[in-house]
């Protein structure tokens, strides 16, 4: 059974989500706050569906960054100093 279709976001939600993106908020936080999937968010970031009567101007995408944490090194893999 296919999942139920959700209504498209309102123009107000789209405008706020796009502005939050321009303001530098994280995509995950924007999607969570406005209950959007990442697919839907990026669809509207790119101007909306091709079938929309009036598409929005696409916004430039930010460079993808991954949060990096220092890797834990197990005891057997730690570098030993040789004096």
C-alpha positions in Angstrom: 0.0 0.0 0.0 1.4 3.4 -1.0 1.9 6.0 1.7 -0.7 8.8 1.6 0.2 11.9 -0.4 0.8 15.0 1.7 -0.4 18.4 0.7 2.2 20.7 -0.8 3.6 23.3 1.6 1.8 26.6 1.6 3.4 29.6 -0.1 4.2 31.1 3.4 6.0 27.9 4.5 8.0 27.9 1.2 9.0 31.6 1.6 10.0 31.1 5.2 12.0 28.0 4.5 13.8 29.6 1.6 14.6 32.7 3.7 15.9 30.5 6.6 18.2 28.8 4.0 19.5 32.2 2.8 20.0 33.2 6.5 22.4 30.2 6.9 20.2 27.7 8.9 20.9 24.0 8.5 18.7 22.2 6.0 17.9 19.5 8.5 16.7 22.1 11.0 14.6 23.8 8.4 13.0 20.6 7.3 12.3 19.6 10.8 10.7 23.0 11.8 8.5 23.1 8.7 7.8 19.4 8.4 9.3 19.1 5.0 11.2 16.3 3.4 14.6 17.1 2.0 13.3 16.3 -1.4 10.5 18.8 -1.1 12.8 21.4 0.4 15.3 21.2 -2.4 12.5 21.1 -5.0 11.3 24.5 -3.7 14.9 25.8 -3.3 15.3 25.1 -7.0 12.1 27.0 -7.8 9.3 24.5 -7.3 7.8 21.8 -9.5 8.0 22.3 -13.3 4.2 22.1 -13.4 3.8 25.1 -11.1 2.0 28.0 -12.7 4.6 30.5 -11.4 8.0 29.1 -10.5 10.2 30.9 -8.0 13.7 31.9 -8.9 16.1 29.2 -7.9 18.4 29.9 -5.0 22.1 29.0 -5.2 22.9 25.9 -3.2 25.5 26.1 -0.5 28.6 23.9 -0.6 27.9 20.5 1.0 29.8 20.2 4.3 30.0 17.2 6.6 30.5 17.7 10.2 33.7 16.0 11.1 34.7 14.5 14.4 38.1 13.3 15.3 38.2 9.5 14.8 38.8 7.5 17.8 41.8 5.3 17.5 41.9 2.0 19.3 44.7 1.3 21.7 46.4 -1.1 19.3 46.4 1.5 16.5 47.8 4.4 18.5 51.1 5.6 17.4 53.9 4.8 19.8 56.7 7.2 20.4 60.1 5.6 20.0 62.7 7.4 22.1 
